[in-house]
Amino acid sequence: MENRTRGTRGFTLIELLISMVIMIMIMVLGTTSYLLYANTWKRNSDQFDRTTEDYRRIELVTQALERTVPYYVTEQENPAFYFLGRREGLTGITASSVTRPDQMAIYRLFREPSEAGGLQLVYEEAAINEPLRQLDQELPFNYRAVLFTAIDRLEFDYYGWPNRRVQLNQFEDNDARQEWFEAYDGAERLSHPTELRVTLNDYEWLIQVPDITTQLLSQQEQDE
């Protein structure tokens, strides 16, 4: 029987080029897929970080607002409560600053036009490093946070006593009661609201304030 040796057939140049093209296409496709995945991951990660930061900021501001306290400025000719509320915003005192929760601060909560359209809710504060001596004492507002944007309706209301006289006579006058007001000036009413209401579109954000003004006023009456 005759043995025949069959020759081994190699790759042609065309086959080699085709293989290289296919390999390059696979590498390009894989690199593109990885880059798309990496960009998507980074974008989602950045969005998550921003959402977490926004949530933490709103949480700190909410805590500051819920620690609103009546502050009676006595070292001036006409002692009065440090509070001014209007339909477009308010200025008050918090016992828990956003930047330093163990420190008091003056804060402003107000509305302003939003770049996204409509209105936006803004919080600003200035730390109190020493007792306030005047209602018009100037302090630097060095913290600012935009809480909500693109709001169609943003209004402020205040629940409290009409004035100091009504408040002090509340136990003798059966008709004496607290009411809702669109404006509340602590210097004019010589009192402080016991509840703040911020209306954002159809949502009402209620902020309770400790009702300790009667004790403060009674103490002031005794001192006088």
C-alpha positions as CSV (number, residue, x, y, z in Angstrom):
1,M,0.0,0.0,0.0
2,E,1.4,3.4,-1.0
3,N,1.6,6.1,1.8
4,R,1.0,9.6,0.7
5,T,1.9,12.6,2.8
6,R,-0.8,15.4,2.7
7,G,0.7,18.9,2.9
8,T,-0.5,21.3,5.6
9,R,-2.3,24.3,4.2
10,G,-1.5,27.7,5.8
11,F,-3.5,31.0,5.9
12,T,-3.6,33.2,2.9
13,L,-2.9,36.9,3.2
14,I,-6.5,37.7,2.5
15,E,-7.7,35.4,5.3
16,L,-5.2,36.9,7.7
17,L,-6.3,40.5,6.8
18,I,-10.0,39.5,7.3
19,S,-9.1,38.0,10.7
20,M,-7.3,41.1,11.8
21,V,-10.2,43.3,10.7
22,I,-12.7,41.2,12.7
23,M,-10.4,41.3,15.7
24,I,-10.0,45.1,15.5
25,M,-13.8,45.5,15.2
26,I,-14.3,43.3,18.3
27,M,-11.7,45.4,20.2
28,V,-13.3,48.7,19.1
29,L,-16.8,47.4,20.0
30,G,-15.6,46.3,23.4
31,T,-13.8,49.5,24.1
32,T,-16.9,51.6,23.0
33,S,-19.2,49.5,25.2
34,Y,-16.8,49.9,28.2
35,L,-16.6,53.7,27.7
36,L,-20.4,53.9,27.4
37,Y,-20.8,51.8,30.6
38,A,-18.2,53.9,32.4
39,N,-19.8,57.2,31.4
40,T,-23.2,55.9,32.4
41,W,-21.9,54.8,35.7
42,K,-20.2,58.1,36.4
43,R,-23.3,60.0,35.4
44,N,-25.5,57.9,37.7
45,S,-22.9,58.1,40.5
46,D,-22.8,61.9,40.2
47,Q,-26.6,62.1,40.1
48,F,-26.7,60.0,43.2
49,D,-24.1,62.2,45.0
50,R,-26.1,65.3,44.1
51,T,-29.3,63.8,45.3
52,T,-27.7,62.7,48.5
53,E,-26.2,66.2,49.0
54,D,-29.6,67.9,48.3
55,Y,-31.4,65.6,50.7
56,R,-28.8,66.2,53.5
57,R,-29.0,70.0,52.9
58,I,-32.8,70.0,53.1
59,E,-32.6,67.8,56.2
60,L,-30.3,70.3,58.0
61,V,-32.4,73.3,56.9
62,T,-35.6,71.5,58.1
63,Q,-33.9,70.9,61.5
64,A,-32.9,74.6,61.7
65,L,-36.5,75.7,60.9
66,E,-38.0,73.3,63.4
67,R,-35.7,74.8,66.1
68,T,-37.1,78.3,65.5
69,V,-37.3,80.1,68.9
70,P,-38.7,83.4,70.1
71,Y,-35.8,85.8,70.7
72,Y,-36.5,88.9,72.8
73,V,-34.1,91.8,72.2
74,T,-34.2,93.7,75.5
75,E,-31.1,95.9,75.3
76,Q,-32.7,98.8,73.4
77,E,-35.3,101.5,73.9
78,N,-38.3,99.5,72.9
79,P,-37.7,95.7,73.6
80,A,-39.2,93.5,71.0
81,F,-39.2,90.0,69.5
82,Y,-36.7,89.4,66.6
83,F,-39.1,88.3,63.9
84,L,-40.3,89.7,60.7
85,G,-42.7,87.8,58.4
86,R,-44.2,88.9,55.1
87,R,-46.0,87.2,52.3
88,E,-42.8,86.7,50.4
89,G,-40.6,85.5,53.2
90,L,-39.5,85.7,56.9
91,T,-36.6,86.4,59.2
92,G,-36.3,84.6,62.5
93,I,-33.9,83.0,65.0
94,T,-33.0,79.3,65.1
95,A,-31.3,77.5,68.0
96,S,-29.6,75.1,65.6
97,S,-27.5,76.6,62.8
98,V,-27.1,74.6,59.6
99,T,-23.3,75.0,59.7
100,R,-23.0,74.6,63.5
101,P,-26.0,72.8,65.0
102,D,-24.9,73.8,68.5
103,Q,-25.0,77.5,67.7
104,M,-27.9,80.0,67.3
105,A,-28.3,81.9,64.0
106,I,-30.5,84.4,62.3
107,Y,-32.1,82.9,59.2
108,R,-34.0,84.1,56.2
109,L,-36.5,81.9,54.3
110,F,-37.9,83.6,51.2
111,R,-38.9,83.3,47.6
112,E,-37.2,84.6,44.5
113,P,-37.5,84.0,40.7
114,S,-36.1,80.7,39.6
115,E,-33.9,80.3,36.5
116,A,-36.0,77.2,35.7
117,G,-39.1,79.3,35.7
118,G,-41.5,80.1,38.5
119,L,-40.2,80.7,42.0
120,Q,-37.6,79.0,44.2
121,L,-37.4,78.7,48.0
122,V,-34.1,80.0,49.5
123,Y,-32.6,79.7,52.9
124,E,-29.9,82.0,54.2
125,E,-28.4,82.3,57.7
126,A,-25.9,84.3,59.7
127,A,-24.4,82.8,62.9
128,I,-24.9,84.6,66.2
129,N,-21.6,84.8,68.0
130,E,-22.8,87.2,70.7
131,P,-26.2,88.3,72.1
132,L,-28.2,90.5,69.8
133,R,-28.6,94.1,71.1
134,Q,-30.5,95.7,68.3
135,L,-33.2,94.6,65.9
136,D,-31.4,96.2,63.0
137,Q,-28.0,94.8,64.0
138,E,-26.2,93.8,60.8
139,L,-24.7,90.3,60.5
140,P,-23.1,88.6,57.4
141,F,-25.3,86.0,55.8
142,N,-22.6,83.5,54.8
143,Y,-24.7,80.4,54.1
144,R,-27.2,80.1,51.3
145,A,-29.2,77.1,50.0
146,V,-31.8,76.8,47.3
147,L,-34.3,74.2,48.6
148,F,-36.9,73.9,45.8
149,T,-37.2,75.4,42.3
150,A,-39.8,75.8,39.6
151,I,-42.6,76.5,42.1
152,D,-45.8,78.1,40.8
153,R,-47.2,79.2,44.2
154,L,-45.0,80.1,47.2
155,E,-46.5,82.0,50.1
156,F,-45.9,82.5,53.9
157,D,-48.5,82.8,56.7
158,Y,-48.1,83.2,60.5
159,Y,-50.2,82.0,63.4
160,G,-50.0,83.9,66.6
161,W,-51.5,86.5,68.9
162,P,-52.6,89.8,67.4
163,N,-50.5,91.8,69.9
164,R,-48.9,91.8,73.3
165,R,-52.0,93.1,75.2
166,V,-54.2,90.3,73.9
167,Q,-51.6,87.7,74.7
168,L,-51.2,88.8,78.3
169,N,-54.9,89.0,78.8
170,Q,-55.7,85.6,77.3
171,F,-56.7,84.1,80.6
172,E,-59.1,86.9,81.5
173,D,-60.6,87.5,78.0
174,N,-62.5,84.6,76.6
175,D,-62.4,86.2,73.1
176,A,-58.7,86.3,73.1
177,R,-57.3,83.8,70.6
178,Q,-54.5,83.3,68.1
179,E,-55.1,83.9,64.4
180,W,-53.5,83.4,61.0
181,F,-51.8,86.5,59.5
182,E,-50.2,87.3,56.1
183,A,-47.7,89.5,57.9
184,Y,-46.2,89.4,61.4
185,D,-43.8,91.9,62.8
186,G,-42.4,91.1,66.2
187,A,-41.4,94.7,66.8
188,E,-45.0,96.0,66.1
189,R,-47.0,93.2,67.8
190,L,-44.5,92.7,70.6
191,S,-45.2,89.0,70.2
192,H,-43.9,86.0,68.2
193,P,-45.9,83.6,66.0
194,T,-46.4,80.1,67.3
195,E,-46.6,78.5,63.9
196,L,-45.3,79.2,60.4
197,R,-46.9,78.0,57.2
198,V,-45.1,77.8,53.9
199,T,-47.4,77.0,51.0
200,L,-45.6,75.3,48.0
201,N,-48.1,74.8,45.2
202,D,-50.7,72.5,46.9
203,Y,-48.5,71.4,49.8
204,E,-48.5,73.1,53.2
205,W,-45.3,73.0,55.2
206,L,-46.1,73.7,58.9
207,I,-43.4,74.7,61.4
208,Q,-44.2,74.8,65.1
209,V,-42.6,77.4,67.3
210,P,-42.3,77.0,71.1
211,D,-45.0,79.1,72.8
212,I,-42.8,80.6,75.5
213,T,-43.5,84.3,74.7
214,T,-45.9,84.7,77.6
215,Q,-43.2,83.7,80.1
216,L,-40.8,86.1,78.5
217,L,-43.3,89.0,78.4
218,S,-44.3,88.3,82.0
219,Q,-40.7,88.4,83.1
220,Q,-40.2,91.7,81.2
221,E,-43.3,93.1,83.0
222,Q,-41.8,92.2,86.3
223,D,-38.4,93.7,85.4
224,E,-40.1,97.0,84.4
